[in-house]
Amino acid sequence: MGSTDWSMIEATSEMEGLNIQNLSFIEWEHLDLSVAESEVVCLLGDSGSGKSLLLRAIADLIVNEGKVSLWGKGRESFSPPEWRQRVGYLAAEI
């Protein structure tokens, strides 16, 4: 199998300068991430390390700062229900 030249693949999901605050402390600061179409990403970390917090921020379920976009369109291009419909988030506990 050949390797993929990721520099030639356009990102379909991007986060730039994402800042997420949980209660009184900053959990994630200046996070930048690009995910290409069909690319699989795995978040690993100890319990309480902020994995779910990050996913809730991407889904726009909690207040955060920074830029999150899908296919080149930022969150502000979508109504909150439209954004959540495109992002999708399934909580481990309800």
Secondary structure, 3 states (H helix, E strand, C coil): CCCCCHHHCCEEEEEEEEEEEECCEEEEEEEEEEEECCCCCCCCCCCCCCHHHHHHHHCCCCCCEEEEEECCEEHHHCCHHHHHHHHCCCCCCC
